[in-house]
Amino acid sequence: RYKKGSSDYMNDRGRSPSYTDRILVKSMSNTTIKCTGYGAADVHTSEHMPVYATYVVRCVRPHMNCFHRDQEPRPQFEFSEIVFEDQNHLMFRKPMVMIYSPFSEHPHKGKSSKTSTMKPSFTGESLPGPIKCAVQMTEYLEKHALVIIFRDLAEPREDKMFRGAAVMELQGRVLYDEDQEVSLDVLCLSRKVGVIKCKFKVTNYGYTPPPGGAPGRVPKEALMDEE
């Protein structure tokens, strides 16, 4: 440790100088992130120097529906069941599940239940409603994932409600009108705390242009996918 305001080490017996901070990153299977630099900043306002890193990140460019003639099928994800098959973390007293997606309004929340259990199950009203996608291109959707988050609303403090999260990658799962099932690991603070089983189906909810036409719609003769 440094003496505050200087680059001199404290005379702590048996203590070796070292960085205290780590920078953790995670990328999805179909994206990349590369560290191009790492070091410590010459800042002495505390006992430790902060660390920094620079990265090159491959981002997924969103598609724009207004430039495509075909506006269907417009997919939506409908979950019929989310159930814990294994869980060794904490007791749920008022379990609730919510789902985030990068291609729809979020978060999607289910209703909480009042059943105390180590292995909650979610069906019916306890599940979020259909997750309607803002885009219809399968190749774009399969580059993304749904994040399923579990909370215990019995906790009085917001920061204590979190019980874990699972990531459902959509690669190979945008299949219309097929009953699908997947098992996912639930992580909490980078530690596996359980396993869930999800049952869902992808359906077409259609496309209804807003009054006056879709925003940014280009003239018919300018469309790129003319037959």
Sequence and secondary structure as in RCSB ss.txt:
>XXXX:A:sequence
RYKKGSSDYMNDRGRSPSYTDRILVKSMSNTTIKCTGYGAADVHTSEHMPVYATYVVRCVRPHMNCFHRDQEPRP
QFEFSEIVFEDQNHLMFRKPMVMIYSPFSEHPHKGKSSKTSTMKPSFTGESLPGPIKCAVQMTEYLEKHALVIIF
RDLAEPREDKMFRGAAVMELQGRVLYDEDQEVSLDVLCLSRKVGVIKCKFKVTNYGYTPPPGGAPGRVPKEALMD
EE
>XXXX:A:secstr
 B TTSS B   TT              TT  EEEEEEEE    SSSS  EEEEEEE       GGG S     E
EEEEEEEEEEEE S  BSSEEEEEE TTSSS EE       BSS EE GGGS   EE S   HHHHTT EEEEEE
EETTSSSGGG EEEEEEEE TTT  BT  EEEEEEEEETTEEEEEEEEEEEEEE      TTS TT   GGG S 
  
